[in-house]
């Protein structure tokens, strides 16, 4: 191949931080192994990557981490699932035989609310994973219980987001039935309790009374299964208070 070299000589480690190395239109790199030198046909100074945000990580996670789950008939993937009647939100929830929560902390984020979010997740989800930018990793690990999984997100040279799992998730043993029941709407709770105890005539009960009675009747394992069933069967995931629509590929939640 004929080309005009703009640079001759040197070693790779001397240029790594100053130039983008690739074989695309931006830079073409030729190596002379015998002379231990490189020849660069064209070189472009590396542009500093802008901090990636929640939206970028979310879209990449849907595409690269959650595609299989989204294709399953027995699974629903929910963006912005409200916990504790909206006091906190799960960035992405995956509901099948378990409820898995995914929290995102991108480069543009801070960790100010992480401790309270970890606490809220711990009362509801069966497993949890933090997707975190490398700049936040050390601080985040100090705030996470051992049962949380950790995935590091980073930007590639082509500006896409890649993921690297650094710690697997484990089962959370501290789910609280009453907090879990707050994932379902009042109408859904009435329907469930009416099925369980039709003689109670619970249609006029307030939400908290419904939750307490359901928790009293159902064993914890059955209660968790019923909540998952209701979430997967729900047809309207629009947030009734804010009408918040996520522009990605899965529906936003209602509280």
N, C-alpha and C positions, 0 to 999 in steps of 0.2 A: 504493500500500500504506500502510495506517495503522499507525503505531507511536509509541511514546513514547520519545523520545530521552533517554538518560542522559548523553550527552556531545555537545556541539556545539562545532565549531571545532577548530583545531589542524591539524598536518600529519602525514603518515604517519611520517616519520622520527622524530618525537618519541615515538611510541608503539610502535614496532617491538619493542623489547626488553622492554616491560612488559606487552604484551597479545598473545594469540593472535588472529591475523587469519584469518578464514575465513567461509564462508557456511553453516556447519552450525548445530546447535542451540546450540553454545557462544557464538558471536559472530555477529552480522549487521552488516555494514558497508555503509553507503550513502555515496556520494561526491557532493558538489556541486561540479562542475568550475568553474562560473562564479565561485563564491566561494572556490575552492581550499580548501575545508573538507571535513571528514568528519563524518558523523553515525553514532553507534554506538547501535544499539537495545539491545544488551546486551553487557557486556564482563566478561571473567573474567581475573584475574591469571594469567599464564603459570606453570605448574608446572615446576620444574626437572626435566629428563629424567634418569632414572637411567642410569648407565653400562650400555651394552648388552654382553652377554657372548657367548662363543663359540657357544653353542647358538642364540641369536637370529640371529646372522650366518649360521650353517650352514643353518638352516631357510630363511632368505631367499635364500641362494645356490642351494639346491636348486630353489626355486620360480622365481627370476628369472633366474639365470645358467645353470642346468644342465638346464632342462626339455627342451630340444631334444635334448641328448645322451642323456638318460634314455629318450627315446622311440625311439632308434635300436636296431635289432637287433644291429648290429655294435659296440656300445659298452656298457661296464659302468662304473657310477659306484660307487666304493667309499669308505666312510667309515673313517678310521683304518687306513690301509694301513701295515703294519709294514715298516720298512726295517732292513737289517743285523740280521736275526733279532730284531727288536723293540727295538733300541737307540733307535730314533727312529720316529715315525709321521707319515705324510702325513695332514693333516686330511681332505682329499677328493682322491681320485685318479680321473682319467678315463682309461680305457683303450680305445683304438680302434686307429687306425693309428700312434698314439704313446702314450706314458704322460705324462700331464699331472698335475702336483702342485699343489695349492692349499693354502697355509698361511694360517691365520686369526689375526689379532692384533686382538682387540676392545678396546673402551675399558677393560674390566675386566682385561685382560691386561697383562703387561709383556713386554719384549723380551730378557729375560735369556738365553733359550736360542736366540734367533734365529740367531746366528752358527753354532752347531753344527748347527742344523736346515738352514741354507743349505748347509753343507758336505755333509751327508748327502744332501740332495736332489740335489746336483750330481753324485753318483756314480751315480744311478739314473734320474731322470726326464728326458724329452726336452725338456719345457718346464715352467716353474713360474710361479705367480702368487701374490703376497701380497695378501690382502684385509686392509686395515689401517684402524683408526680414525684420523681426522685428527690426533688428539693425538700419535700415534706416527709420523706420516708422515715428518717431517724426520729423526728418528733412524734409522728403518728404511731410508731411502734410502741412508744411509751404509754400511749393512751388506750391501746387496744387489748382486750382480754385475749387469752391464748386461743379461744375458739374462733376468733375472727381470722379469715384468710386474707392474704395481701397480694395484690397484683400491682406492679409498677408500670406506669404509662410513660412513654417517651416519644418524642417526635423524630421521625426518620429524616434522612437527607431530602427525600421527595415530598416532605411535609405531611405524610400520613402518620397515624398514631399506631405504635406497636405496643404489645403487652408482654410482660414477663412475670410469671407467677413465682413469688418468693416464699410464700407460706400457704399451705392448703387450709381450707376451712374445716371446722369440726362441729359436732352437734352441740347446740345450745340446750342446756338442761334447766333453764330458768324461765321458761315461758309462763306467763301468768294468764289464766283463763279469762278473767274479766277484761284485761287489756287486749287480749286476742279478740274477744267478742266485739270490741269497738271497731273492728274492721268491717263489720256488717251493718247495714242500714237498719233503722227502726222497723220498716216494713218487712224486711227480711227476717228480723228477729221475731216479729209477730207471727209470720208464717211458720217459722221453725218451731216456736213454742206451741202454736196451735196444732201442729202435726204431732208433737210429743204429748201434749196434754190438752186436747180439745175442750175438756170440761172447764178449763180455767177462764175462758172468755177474755183473753188478754188483749183484745184489739184496742182498748183504751188505756193500756198501761204505758207509763213513760219508759224511755229507753233504758235507763239504769235498772229499773225494776225488772224489765225483760231480761237483761243480761244476767242479773243475779239469779233469777229463777232458772234460766237455761244452764248456768254453771252449777247450780245445785242438783239438777236432774241428770246431766250428762257426765259420765266419766271423762277425764281429761283427754284420753286418746280419741274417744268418739267426738268430743267437742271440737278438737283440732281438725278432725276429718270433715265435720259439718261446715266449719268455717271455710276450709279449702274448697269444698263442693260449691258453696254459695258464691264464692269469689269467681270460680271458673265458670259458673252458670250465668253470672251477671251480664246482661246485654249492654247496659249503659254505663260507660266508664267516664262520662263527663263529670267534672267537678261541679256540683250543684251551687256552691257558694261563689266560685270565681270564674266559672266557665273557661277554665284553663285548658287550652288545647295544645298538645305537644306536636310539633311538626315532623316528628320522626315516624317510625314504622310501627309503633305500638300505641295503644290508647292511653291517655292520662287517666288517673283515678278520680273517683268521687270519694268523699269522706263519709 
